[in-house]
Amino acid sequence: MYCMILHETGAPLVFEELPDPIPGPGEMRIQVEACGVCRTDLHVVDGELPDPKLPVIPGHEIVGRIDALGPRVEGIELGARVGIPWLGSTCGVCAYCASGRENLCDRPVFTGYTRNGGYATHAIAAARYAFPLREEGAAAALAPLLCAGLIGWRSLRFAGSAKTLGLYGFGAAAHIIVQAARNQGRQLFAFTRPGDAAAQAFALRLGAAWAGGSDEKPPEPLDAAIIYAPVGELVPAALASVRKGGIVVCAGIHMSDIPSFPYRLLWQERRIVSVANLTRQDGIEFLAFAAQAGIETRTKTYPLEEANAALADLRAGRLEGAAVLLPRPF
């Protein structure tokens, strides 16, 4: 197989040919049709997440078809279309798994971080953690749903019944969730990098009621805010924009330090919560909702060997929607 592999954090990925991986017990091998480029991949590559299992192939928004099955895999057919998410597997026995909170598992495996991911022509995945995918839709359009969509969906659930909702950072996750929230009858306010007129126009086209810089106040108080940008300074800004009893949801896996802020911003029963990983139930619910609601993703595609360029575009904020890698025969 061919892949883009990370040997050292902070260094570019390297294009390599490796032996085709062989699935073990309970595993499947996927011929990758598309793999989304997620901000979490940037955190892995840039060394902002601790202890990646190096060398590692990044990528956890994988769409492909099963082309080999390991022992003890039943009820799955070769050629089936599946999606492989960030949560690669869990222990199934810790207190978190036993209580239905497998996203907090004490001994998890994460795709593209502690096991090889989808920046490759082939990938191995635990069969029980793969999602069946519908045949409709291009692989590139489905790939961002596997993390930007799933984490966005979980963060939207954490926002509760909020009717006025602010989204800080209008990237891959927000461009999906603005559609989901609008489908639910919510009013959306999009916060972008100050002065980013293109991102603000994009948010308005997707149904946001207002779009402005993250240094601005929304036209009315928010019931809740979701922060997708990995910028700790946005936490007090979001607290200042939510009404009494409001909630601020931090949706990223990594964020810069949150600066000190006056207690009055938190007072009156405002809350700050974080979202961690996902559960398989999140995936089942969201993928069904996305199909029913007609969620559309905006993507820019790159050949597999241009993964470094895709990461650079994401890092610089040059994307509208999501970047997706498309492996091709070599």
Sequence and secondary structure as in RCSB ss.txt:
>XXXX:A:sequence
MYCMILHETGAPLVFEELPDPIPGPGEMRIQVEACGVCRTDLHVVDGELPDPKLPVIPGHEIVGRIDALGPRVEG
IELGARVGIPWLGSTCGVCAYCASGRENLCDRPVFTGYTRNGGYATHAIAAARYAFPLREEGAAAALAPLLCAGL
IGWRSLRFAGSAKTLGLYGFGAAAHIIVQAARNQGRQLFAFTRPGDAAAQAFALRLGAAWAGGSDEKPPEPLDAA
IIYAPVGELVPAALASVRKGGIVVCAGIHMSDIPSFPYRLLWQERRIVSVANLTRQDGIEFLAFAAQAGIETRTK
TYPLEEANAALADLRAGRLEGAAVLLPRPF
>XXXX:A:secstr
 EEEEBSSTTS  EEEE       TTEEEEEEEEEEE HHHHHHHTT SS   SSB     EEEEEEEE TT  S
  TT EEEE SEEE  S SHHHHTT GGG SS EEBTTTB  SSBSEEEEEGGG EE  SSS HHHHGGGGTHHH
HHHHHHHHTTT SEEEEES SHHHHHHHHHHHHTT EEEEEESTT HHHHHHHHHTT SEEEETTS  SS EEEE
EE SS TTHHHHHHTTEEEEEEEEE  S         GGGTTTT EEEE  S  HHHHHHHHHHHHHHT    EE
EEEGGGHHHHHHHHHTT  SSEEEEE    
